[in-house]
Amino acid sequence: VIVDLSEVEFFGSVFLSLLLRTWKSVFQNGGTMVLCGVSQRAKELLKLTALDTLWAIYESREEAMAVLAME
């Protein structure tokens, strides 16, 4: 699953909860979840909450798709 955040400048705890629930479901079913297009402000929030360790973060959707295609 690729979560494209290129149109999102900032998000809060409700969205973080959604990301975690989605990741848990994907992970339990043997999948991978990555983020792309993450703003600097959102990257700081992910780092502060240590959630940047759960998901790979790519600059663009194309980069994420290319990496996932190799797996």
C-alpha positions in Angstrom: 0.0 0.0 0.0 1.3 3.4 -1.0 -0.1 6.4 1.0 0.5 9.5 -1.0 0.6 12.6 1.2 1.7 15.0 -1.4 -1.5 17.1 -1.0 -1.3 17.0 2.9 0.7 19.7 4.7 0.0 18.5 8.3 -2.1 15.9 10.1 -3.0 15.1 13.7 -3.6 12.2 16.0 -6.8 10.9 14.3 -4.9 10.5 11.0 -2.0 8.9 12.7 -4.4 6.4 14.2 -5.8 5.7 10.8 -2.3 5.1 9.4 -1.5 2.7 12.2 -4.7 0.8 11.8 -4.1 0.5 8.1 -0.5 -0.5 8.6 -1.5 -3.2 11.1 -4.1 -4.7 8.7 -1.6 -4.6 5.7 1.2 -6.1 7.9 -1.0 -8.9 9.2 -1.9 -9.9 5.7 1.7 -10.0 4.6 1.8 -6.7 2.8 4.0 -3.6 2.9 2.9 0.0 3.5 5.0 3.0 2.5 4.5 6.8 2.5 5.4 9.2 -0.2 5.2 13.0 -0.8 5.5 13.7 3.0 5.9 17.4 3.8 8.7 18.5 6.1 6.3 19.3 8.8 4.7 15.9 8.6 8.1 14.2 8.6 8.9 16.0 11.8 5.7 14.7 13.4 6.4 11.2 12.2 10.0 11.4 13.6 8.8 12.8 16.9 6.3 9.9 17.4 8.9 7.4 16.1 6.5 6.3 13.4 9.1 7.1 10.7 10.6 3.8 11.8 7.5 1.8 10.7 7.3 3.0 7.2 9.7 3.8 4.4 9.2 7.3 3.1 9.8 8.2 -0.5 9.8 11.6 -2.2 7.3 10.6 -4.9 4.7 8.0 -5.8 6.8 7.0 -8.8 9.8 6.3 -6.6 7.6 4.3 -4.1 6.1 2.3 -6.9 9.5 1.5 -8.4 10.9 0.3 -5.1 7.8 -1.8 -4.3 7.9 -3.4 -7.8 11.4 -4.7 -7.0 10.2 -6.5 -3.9 
